[in-house]
Amino acid sequence: MKNRYIGIMMVAGALVATSSCSDWNDWNTVQSDINASAEKTLWENISGNSQLSDFAKIVEKSGLKENLNANRYYTVWAPTNGTYNADSVLQLGDKAMLEQFVYNHIAEYSHQAQGTDSVRIHTLNNKSYTFKGAGSNYTFNDVALTEKNLPNSNGILHVLASNSPFLPNAYQNIWMVDGVDDIANYFKKYELTYLDENSSVEGPLVNGKKTYIDSVMVTYNYISNTIRAKLDSEDSLYTMILPTDKAYQATYDKIASLYNYANNTQAQDVENATSTTYTTLTAPNQDLDYLKDSLVRLYIVKDLVYSHNNKYNARYFDGTPYIYNGEGAPEDTVVSTIRSAYSNPGDIFGKDIVKQSVKLSNGRALVVDSLAFYPWESYNPELTYAGTNACRYLTGTKKNVRVNYPNESMVTLKGDAKLSFIEVTPSSGFSKPEVDYYLPNVLSGAYNVYCVIPPANVDIEDTITVVKPNWLNFTLNYYNGSKLVDYKFTNANYVKGSQIITYNTSGKEVKTAIAETDFFNDTTKVDTLFLGKFTFPRCYAGLGAYYPNIKVTMPSTFSTLASKGHTNAFDRTIRICSIILRPVEYDEFLKKEEE
């Protein structure tokens, strides 16, 4: 984002406000009813008016006195004494006094109160306020004028019944709200202010160095740019969530628990593995505390801003802040500026969470005591590893299959739905394929692990008449903080002593014991096998090519059975749509929704 701050001795010439005057000369002329004030400057008339003495003190202290004394046209809306706390304004820092008060009452060029027009005035701090009225009744920023169109040699003076309220934009407001220091400090850390040489006016060379008569400083914030929000834009409309320090710290601790890194994290070199050997890879040394802190803080801020122009948000932010009062059912989706969709706006903007609502010049800020995003829609998402691009195969022939019109009785799809999966065919009549799935971005948390397996005849145009199930084992390889470990998933439906009955080529019945680690898919549907719950002790997000993997293969007894002709009941071609790691908390939520 870019935010222009105007120096004390410089006024941006680009602020051309809309006016009811049709002639350009009207912008720089005063009314024809010349009186004594018309021969004096704005500063002379303001400082000489006893009802405006407080305003004059503020203008003089801010350093803008000489500007109002110069040959440059301005319009000033000056508040009368006793209608605002002038002492509080005088206690502000010079920059704040200038930006939040003095500039808030002054615009370039001549803006007269005449006719019945309602126009938007851009003041010197780039704020846009409405100037409207008829006859003797006019308002500026909803404040009544007590006197209007007082001519001066360098502009117009209007007298206000009170001060024009300063409305910060979403960016300025971050540092103006009490109790949100954590989020304010984070934004400040990534703020960069630099000289915009192209917009500045050059002065003479001094000692061989370039100087500027008018210096335009530009403030850029990397975080605002990252979350795609022009928070200082007066032409935008946002609702920005500001977590209190309590809410910030609680969210930080919750997310941080999922980023439990290990030094020298190891992983198997799956890419260069053979059917019997793996090489161990070790992640290079890095500042894992810094990585963790950076990722956690970014997850806190990434979805704090919501544009009113987004079609999903318009029903909430129609000029007022959306604060759900618990009556009726809230709509089901809001979308942040980085396009994250949240399905619980009633929680995020609930009346019990919103502590304060702040009107901004470009929207609203909601100070909240809790960040109520669903974790699985924010910092702890479901991880899906598609079969076509997240795996490596061994001892077989692989192809990616795309079914444009799958059998709807096997999978719930609408319209021209498509289904993609990997298909690995054994290289011989006695071999068994092996597929290794890469699992990047796994967090140190609990997941329910699933494997989605389509049957051979999932294509509605397939003429296969005999469809066999797969007999599979799933082994997870992960780093426990000290070494690599193999974990074999156990079938929750296993019955002790269960057997598989097959027939050899002579038709003789052969019984084979089933192990706890054996899985079988249902061929009447695209089957989602539940492999089990697993809690990863270490986090892998942000470590590049260092991550766990899942090996999908057939039991060791399968090759022996194949050599004896006992495999008529099972399909040795492996088909997998995806491996899914779903956070346990999310799975529990889904089950409750189904009840």
N, C-alpha and C positions, 0 to 999 in steps of 0.2 A: 504494500500500500504506500501511497505517497501523501504527505501532509505538509502543506506549505506554512511556514511561520514567517510573518512579515516583520522586518526590523523596525525599530523606532523611527528612523529617519527615512523609511521607504514605504510607499503605498503601491500595491500592485495595480498597474494600469489596465489589467484585463478584466476587472470586475465591472462589467457593463450591465447594469440592472434594467429590467423591463420598466418602461415608463408610459404614461398615458399621453405624453407629448409626441407629436408626429414630426416636429421639426427638430433637427439636430441642435440648432442654436438654443432651443429651450432647455437643453441639458446644462448649459453653462451660462444662463441668464437668470435674473431675478424678476419679480413682478414689476409692473410699470408704476405702481403706487409708491414711488420712492419717498421715504421719510428719512429721518436723521440716522437711523440704524443702517440704512442702505449704503452709507458712505464709510461705514466701519467694517472691520473684519469680523469674522465669526468669533475669534478669540476676544476681541475688544468688546463685543456685545455680550458675550457670555460672562466674562470677568466683571463687566460693569453692571450686571443684573443681580441685585441682592437676593432674589429668589433662586438664583442658580450658583450661589457662591460655593456650595459643597461640590457641585459638579466641576466648577472651575478649579478647585483645589486638586481634585482627582486627575483632571486633564493635565494640569501643570506637573504634578508629581510623576505621571506616566511618561512625560517627555514629549507629549503631542502638541504642546502649546504652539510651537513655531509652525507646525503644519497648518493649524487653524488660523495662523497669522499670515500665511503665504498666499501667493497668487494662484491658488488651485481650488477648484470648486468642490464643495462638500455639502451634504445635507446632514444636519445634526438634530437628533431628537433628545433634548436635554430634560432630565427629571428635576422636578422642583425640590427644594430643601424640605427635610422632615418627612418625606414619603418613602425613604429607604434608609438603611443603616450605612451612612457614609463612612463612619469610623471603621467599620468592618472591611469596607472596600479598600480604605487607605492602608490597612494592615496586610493586604495581599502582597505577594512578591510582585516586582515590576512587570514580569512577563504575564503573570496571571491577571494583574490589574488591567493591563493593556488588552489582552485577548478576551477576558471574560466580562469586562465592564465598558471600558472606553470604546474599543472597536465595535462593541455590541450596540452602540448608540449613534454610529456615524457610517455614512455611505458616500461613495464618490458621486459627483455630479449633483444637479439640482432636481429634487423630487418635491413637487408642490402638491398640496392637498387641494384638489379641484375635481369637479365632476362627480361621477358616481363609480369611478373605477376601483377595482380591487387588484393591486399589483403586488408582485413579489420583489422585495428589496434585498439585495445582497450587501450586507454590511462589511466593514473592513476585515472582520474575522471570518469571512466567507460564509456566515450564517445567512439563511434565507427566511425573511419575515414578511408577513402580509401587512400592507399599508392600504387601508380601505376606509370608505365612509361617504357621506353626502352632506351637503349644506355645512352646518357647523359641527357636525358629529363625525369625527375621524378617530381611528385607532391605529396604533402601530404595535405589532406583536401583541394584540389584544389589550393594549394600554391606551386609555383615552388621551387625546390631545386637549390641553387647556388653552393653548395659543397655537396658531398655525401661520405658515408662510411669512415669517418675519424676515425681511430682506437684509442681506449683508453684501459687502463688496465681493466676497468670494464664496457665496453660497446661500443656503436657506436654513433658517432655524425654526424648529418646532419645539414647543414646550409640552412635556408629558406630565400626566397626573401622578406618575410613579416611574420607577426605573423599568427598562425593558428587560425581562428575565432572560438570563443567559441559559441557553440549552446546549449542553455539550453534545458532541456526536459520540458514537459508540466507542471510539478510540480514546477521546479525551476523558470520557467518563470513568474509564478503568482506574484512573488515579484520583478520582473525586469521591469515591464511595468508601465509607468507613468499613473496616472489618474484612476487606478483600485483599490484604497485602500480599498473600502468596501468589495469587494470579497476577496482580499488578507487577510484582517483582519479576515474574517470569517473562511477561511481555517486555518489560524495560530492558531485560538482559539482551534481548535480540533487536533492540532499536538502534538504528544508525542514522545520524544526521550529517549531511554533507552539503557543500556549496553547489548549487545548480548554476554552472558557469554560463550555460546557454540562455538562461532566463535572467541572469544578473546583468547590470549595466556597468561596463568597464570604466575605470577611472584612469588617471595617469600612471605611468610606471614610476615606482619609487625604489631607488637603489637597484634598478634592474628587475624588480618584481612587479607583477601585475596587481593592481588594486581595483576595487569596485566602489562605485558611487552608491548603487543600489544592490544589495546582496540578498539573493533569494536562497534560503536554506531549505532543504528538502529532508523530511524524515521518512525513513523506510523501515518497515518492521518485517523481519523474516517470518515470524509466526503468523502475522496477518496474511502474508503472501501464501504461506503453507496451507492455511485453512480457507484460502480463496475468498476472503472477505475484505472489501474496501471499507474498513470501519470508520475512516475519516471522511468518506464521501458524503457530502450534503445532498446529493442527488439519489442516494440509495435509501432503502428502508430495511432495517434489521430488528430482530429481537435477539438480544444477547443475554445469555445466562452468565451471571457472575457468582461463583460459589464463595461462600464465606470461608474464612481460614479453617473453621471447623470442618466444613464440607470438603474442602480441598485436601486436608490431611487425612480424613477418613477414606476418601477415594484413593489417595496416594498409597496408603497402607494396603488397601484391598488389591490394587493392581500390582503393587510391588511383590506381593506374595507369590505371584505367578511368574516372576522373573528371578528365580533362584538359580543363578549361573554357577558353573563349576570351572575352576581354572584348568587349563589344558584339556578341555573337553575332547573326547575321542569318538570316532565313528568308524564304521566299516567302510572300506573302499569297495563299494558294491560295483562300481563301474568296471573295475578291473578284476573282479572276483572270478573264480572258477567254481565248479560244482562242489568242490571240497575245501577250498582255501579262500581266505580273505586277508587283505592287508589293513592294518590299523592306521587311521589318519588322526593326527592331533592338531587341534585348532591352534593357530599362532597366539602368542601372548598379547593381550590387550587390556585396557582399563575397563573391566567388566562393571565396576561400580558406576562409572560414568555412563556406560552404555545403558545400564538399567535405569539410572535416574533420568536420562534423556528420553528414553522410550516411555517411561511411566508418565512423565510430565506432559509429553506430547499427546498421549492418550487422554489425559484430563481435559486438554483445551480443544482437541480437534473438532468436537461437535457442540461447541458452545454458542454458535451463531446460526441464525435462521433468516434467510431472505424472505421478505414479504412478497417478492415477485415470483417466487417459486409456486407453481400451480398447486402443489400439495399443501402449501402453507397458507394460501390466501384465505381459506375458510377460518383459520385461527386468527390471523393477524390482519384484521380489516380496519386498521387505524387505531385499535386499542390492544393492549396486551392480552394474550390468551391466558387466563388463569382459571383452571377448572375448579368449579365449586362443588363437585360431587353430584350434581343433579343431571340426570339423563346419562347418555353414553357419549363419550367424546369420539370424535372421528379417529380412524385407526392409524394414521400415518403422518408424521412430520419428517421433513428432509433437511439436513444441515447443509451448509455451504459446500462441504466436500462430498455431498450426495449420500451421506449415511442416512438410512431410513430407520425411524424409530416408531414402534407400534404401540407405545404406551404414553401418549401425550398427556393423558389424565394424571399420570404419576409425575412426569417431568415438570409439568406446569401446574401441579396441584396447589390448592389454596393453603394446605398445611406445610408446603415446602417453600413457597414464595414468601420471603420475609419482607421484601420491599420492591415496589415498582417505580422506576425512574423514567420520566419522560425525556427523550433525547431529541435532538434536532433531526436525527435520521432514524427514528424508531423508538424502541423501548429497551431498557435493561431490567432484568429481573434478578434480584439478589436472592439466592436460595440457600437453605440450610442443609440441603442434601442433593447430590447428583443421582437422579433416579433412573438413569439409562439401564436397560436390560444389559447385563454383562456380555451376553452372546451376540448382541447387536452392536457392541462397542469394542471393548478391549479383550474379550475372551470368546472369539467367534468359533463356530463349527468349522472344522478343517476337512475339506474334501479333496481327495487325491484321485483325479480321473485316471482310468486305466490307460488312456491313450497317450499320456504325456508325463506320467509320474513314476514310471517303473522301468526295470530292465529285466529281460528274460534270459534264462539259461536252458540248455538242452531241449530245444524245441524250435518251432518256426512261428514267428509272431506276425500278426497283421492287425491293423486297426479296422474295426467294422463300424459302419454307420448305417443304421436302419431308419429309413425315412418314415415308414409307416408300420410301427410295431403293433403287435396284437394287443388291442385295448383290454382284452380280458386278462392279460398278464400284467399290465402296467397302466396306471391311471394317467392318461395323457389327453390333451385336447387339440383339435385342429391338426395342422401339419406338424405334429410333435416328432422329435427325432430322438434316437437312442444311440449312444456310442459306447463301445466297449473294446477291450483288448481280447484277442483270441490267440492262444498259444497251443499249437498242435505238437504232440510228441514226435520226435525224429525217427522213432522206430517202434515196432510193435511191443517192445519190452521196456522202453524208457519212460520216464515220467518228467513232465515239464516242471520248471521252477520259475516263479516270478518274484522279483524283489521290488517292493514299493518304497520310494523315498518319502520321508515324513518331515519336511522342513517346517519351521515356525512353530513347533510344538512348545507349549508353555509348561511350567512346572505345576501342573494341576491334574485333576481327575477327569478322565474321559471315558465315555462308553464307546467301544470300538466296534464298527460294523464293516461288513464286506457285502457289496451288492453284486449278485450273480444272476445273469440272464440265462434262460434255457436255450438250447440249440435252435428251437423253432420260434424264437421271439419275433422274427420277421413274419408278418401275416401272410406273405406270399411263399413262405418256406413249405416244402412238401415233405419234410422229415416226418416219418410216422412213428419211429421208435425214439423216444427221448429219454436219455439216461441222466441220473444225477451225478454230481462230482463227489469224490471222497477226498477231503482236503485236511491239511494241517496248516496252522498259522503260527509263525514264530517271530516275536518282536525282539530286535536287538537294540539296546539302549545303553547309555553311560550312567552309572549310578553314583558318580562322583569320584570313584577311584579306579574303576575298570569297566570294560564292556561286558554286558550280561545278556544271555539269551533267555527269553521268557516265552514259554509255550502256552497259548490260550487253551483253556479248558472248556469243553462244551457243557453248558449249563443243563442241557437235556440228557446228558449221559446217564445211562442206567448200568449199574455195576453188573458185570457178567453178560452184557448184551453181545450178540453175535451177528455177523453178516453171513448169509447163506448164498453161496454161488455154486455153479455147476461146471465141471470140467468138460472137455470136448466129448467125453464118453457119456455125459449126462449124469455123472455121479455127483451127489450132493456133498459139498465141502463147507464146513463151518469154520469161520475165522473170528477170533475175538476182536471186539472194538475197543480201542483205547479212549481214555478221557479226552484226549486231544483231537479226536476225529470229528469232523463236521461234514454234514450232508445237506445239499440244497434241495428245495422244493421245486420241481420242474414245471409246476402248473402256473408259475408266476415269476416275475423278476423278483427274486428272493433277497431280502435283506437279512443276512446272517448276523446275529448278535454274538460277537466273539468274546466279549467280557468287558469288565471295568478295569482300567489301569491308571494308576497315578504315577506320572513322570516325576522323579525326584529333582530333575534338573531342567532348566530352560534352554531352548536352542534358537529362539528368535534372534535374528540379527547376526548369526554366526556363519552365514554363507553356506558352504557345501558340507557343513558338519551337522548331521542330524541322524535320528534313528531310522530304522527301516523295518519293514515287515516282509518276511519270506512266506510265499504261498506255494505249497507243494503237496505231494501226495504221501501217504504213510510209507515207511520203509518196507512194510510187508506187501505193498502193492506190486512192486517189481517181481517179487517171488510168486505172487498169485498170477501175474501176467505170464510168467514163464511156464506156468502149469495150466494155462488156459482157463482160469477161474474169473476173468474180468468181464464177462458178458453183461453184468448188471450195472457197470459204471462207465461214465464217459471220461476218457483220459485227456480230452481237450479242455483246457482251462479258459473260461470266459469271465471277465470281471469288468463291471462298469466303473466301480470306484471303491476306495477304502475311505471310511468316514470316521473321524474322531470328533465326537460330539460331547461338549462339556456336560458333566453329570447334572449340574444345576439346570441346564437347558432341557435335558431329557426329562427331568422331574417336572419341569414347567409344562412341557408338551403333554405329558401323561395326565396332568391335572386338567388341562384344557380339553382333553378328550372325554373326561368323566362327566 
